[in-house]
Amino acid sequence: MTTCNHFPRLVPTRLTSARLSLALSLLIGVPLVSLPTPAALRGPSQQAAVQQQEVFDTMTTTRVERILRSFSDVQWRELDNNAYLLQLNDGLKMRLVKRDKSLLLAAGWGGQRMTLNRINEWNRSKRFAKAYLDNDNDPVLESDYELTGGVTEQNVKEWMKTFVYFAKEFQKYMKE
């Protein structure tokens, strides 16, 4: 395409486009870039949302306890510095073990008998939670959650909900 020097260019340059965008945004009151709100200006609900979206790869006691408090149907108590006993309103008990870079949830059923074939059948057909027989031949269901690479509190909560779902399914499975 050829252009004549005495006619204005019909295609705006980047500089002209940037100026036009700035002028339009100032005219209609829409910012070009949204700036993050400083923590001091955020309300409690905004701060909670930021905490859930914060990416971390190390689990602290404070963070674990904040996550546990967010579940209204879970009672819990600290067993030691790195382990918690959790009990749901329906009586299901679990143990949460906190390590720096991972979490472990486990549920065990003392006195309930299962064969290795049934355990293996579960493990072949299910994901996200593995079953085994402990030293007393009681069934145990476990799930590990790796934090390396980063997760959010919401990710951890979803993992915990998934484990609870499978623990309830495993209870039904044991009775079949």
Salt bridges, closest charged atoms under 4 A:
GLU54 OE2 - ARG63 NH2 3.30
ASP57 OD2 - LYS101 NZ 3.27
ASP90 OD2 - LYS168 NZ 3.13
GLU121 OE2 - ARG118 NH1 3.61
ASP138 OD1 - ARG113 NH1 3.21
GLU142 OE1 - LYS130 NZ 3.91
GLU153 OE2 - ARG63 NE 3.76
GLU153 OE2 - ARG66 NH2 2.51
GLU158 OE2 - LYS161 NZ 3.26
GLU169 OE2 - LYS172 NZ 3.27
GLU176 OE1 - ARG118 NH2 3.88
